[in-house]
Amino acid sequence: MKKKLPLKRVIATALFVGTLDISAAIINFLAQGGQDITRIFRFIASGVFGQAAFESGSYIIFMGVFFHYLIAFIWTALFFYGYPKLKFQKANPYVVGIVYGLIVWAIMNLIVLPMSGIPELNQKISQKLIAISILIICVGLPISLIYRSKIKTTSVN
């Protein structure tokens, strides 16, 4: 038996978790007193464009949206195509989702972001915990649960 993973399902899941994640980021930003949500997308774009993202025109906001959903797609595809190769496929999908959210946070914050052009983040522990929670709830859990519930098994000839 082989699991069938149509690209459309990966894309739909990536769009869903990307939207959940950015919605949570916007709500968190506004709750902390932020007013201009375009700064979130400029911040994302600054990973590639550096400080120029904060001084550029509106196209940079589009680039931030694009990069955000591209990253969501990459994390979704990594899970959908990598998870079946792991030995603990039958593990509780909630535990898997929590662990995956933690992995996404760790790799993004300890490897990817420091290597990018974003300004240095001086987050308080409470802000880090919120960011971790967002990635667990909006990325890790949905990907794990969608993967587990929507995959059709087909026989291989």
ABEGO torsion letter per residue (X at the ends): XBBBBBAAAAAAAAAAAAAAAAAAAAAAAAAAGBABAAAAAAAAAAAAAEAAAAABBAAAAAAAAAAAAAAAAAAAAAAAAAAAABAAAABBAAAAAAAAAAAAAAAAAAAAAAABABBBBBBBAAAAAAAAAAAAAAAAAAAAAAAAAABBBBBBX
